[in-house]
Amino acid sequence: MSLETPARGEKFFDRDEEVRLISSYIARGEHVIVVGLRKVGKTSILFRLADVLAEDHLILYYYVPETKNLRFYAAYAFLLRSD
């Protein structure tokens, strides 16, 4: 298995619970943000969700590259705040 590209199809495994949980949030109309360290499988999970949900949902994938821009982090933290 390559660590350079997201796992798709038969290479995607051991994340069914995460996919089910995120799918249930989406079914309830909740917003979902997937964050984590590099190379832990975030993109693989999102691509799997896109495959599972594509028939009934519009999928938006937005990659946020690593940055040292403090304004970016401040805006990001603001978006993640809960009411």
C-alpha positions, 0 to 999 in steps of 0.5 A, a space after each residue: 500500500 502506498 503512503 503517497 496516495 489516498 486509499 481507494 477501493 479494496 485498499 481502503 479498510 478498517 475505517 468503516 466505523 468512521 465512515 458510518 459515523 460521519 455519514 450519520 452526521 451528514 444525514 442529520 444535516 450536521 456540518 463535518 470537519 475532518 482534521 488530524 495529523 498528516 498521513 492518518 487517513 483523512 483524505 481516504 475517509 473523505 474519498 470513501 464518503 464521496 463514493 458512498 454519498 455521491 448519489 444523494 449529495 453534492 461533495 465538496 473537498 477543499 484542501 487546506 495546505 500547511 501554512 505559517 500564516 497566523 491570520 489563516 490560523 486565527 480565521 480557522 480557529 474562529 470557524 471551529 469555535 462552537 456557539 
